[in-house]
Amino acid sequence: MMTIIECKNVTKSYRSKTIFNELNFTIKENSLTGIIGRNGVGKTTLMKMIAGFVQESSGSFEVFSERPFNSLKVSSNSIFVDDLMPFPQSMTMNDILNECRRFYFRWDHDLALRLMNYFSLHPQLKIRVLSKGKRSTFNAIIGISSRSPLTIFDEPTTGMDAVVRKDFYRALLKDYIAHPRTILLSSHHVEEIEHLLEDVLLIDNHKVLFHDSITALQETFLHITGKEQLILKHISREDIIATKETGPYVILTVKNQLTDDTLEAMRKDNIRISPISANEAYVALTQRTKGGIDDVFK
Amino acid sequence: MLETDHSKPIYIQIAEWLENEILEGSLSADEKVYSQYQLAEIFNVNPATAGKGLTLLLEKEIVYKKRGLGMFVSSNGHEKLLAERTESILQNQITNLLEEAKRLQIDYPQLLKLIEKAYKQQGGNI
């Protein structure tokens, strides 16, 4: 499998603020990876470094085997989509689509027009008149239609309503199946994108906290539901990542490292063991030691 | 088709869905199984995830691979599934039933009577 992005010991800081400290990962060709993390961990900075918009402070980045900053190869083979794509305000959407057609060598103009029609965007309108949601939809259409070998979406659904968001993700998936390419997609709504993803790159505390398949993320933890005293006969307190009380029972999130014997013994004791969603796993991994919001009100 | 609480990994849900298709006879022996791309479309998931569901069936030898052509239902796939489900799922439910009976202090003869009654209500002959 070919590597498209290789990130070695990359450090990034703005003045004295460290964003990334010794970041290491690789992204393989034709995979769809979710870049996830809490607000302010640097998802956007990371994706901008990959696209060559921002320079790393130290370490090395290779995208299509070149340093992305100032690379024409990277710029012609990639697209970075967010809600602020800086198109000239006086251009109509039609003008912009025609320019894209000239620039992106894999551009599918027919697809772009069909998507414009489906999402009720009138090509003759100037982009400055678009609402936030419509603007994001237009940018997303460009992102899909460009078919760029490296397509980066930074929070692409900002402002879109629920129906449009769902349609956009479906369109992205269908076009990805028909025309495989490397896609990076950031969102803090993990539950909204988890079905789409093959891999997850989870950024936390200036580092890569987790980078593996979405299935592996989900299988990192288990939920255990039952009487706390009873559960603690089988596992020790150190195994517990998170606790949620619901009436007489507790729902505990634990690392999926228990032996079959322990699991069997718990089942015999009427303790329910169930899988956890990828989103819950993400929340458990990025949980702060400060406890939950409930603790603020104690 | 998919569980709404999506707590069970999607690839396992896809494998189970395919198993049900085989058990119900919608897919018969030596018939071509949906490709990972078709499954990705149907379930609206990443093709890699759908592929994991197929791999699960391949490992259990419920389907087999023909190079360049895709996956097909094994000739004994149906039997294998029947045996496996009888073994695991029915066995599991019987264990649950026995535990529940114990909790409710129903002894074995009483339990048998209840099963007979339910069976007859569904039109079965004993």
Interface residues (C-beta under 8 A of the other chain):
Chain A: S31 L32 R170 L173 K174 I177 E194 H195 L196 L197 E198 S213 I214 T215 Q218 E219 H223 S274 P275 I276 S277
Chain B: D5 H6 S7 K8 P9 I10 Y11 Y37 A40 E41 F43 N44 V45 N46 P47 A48 T49 K52
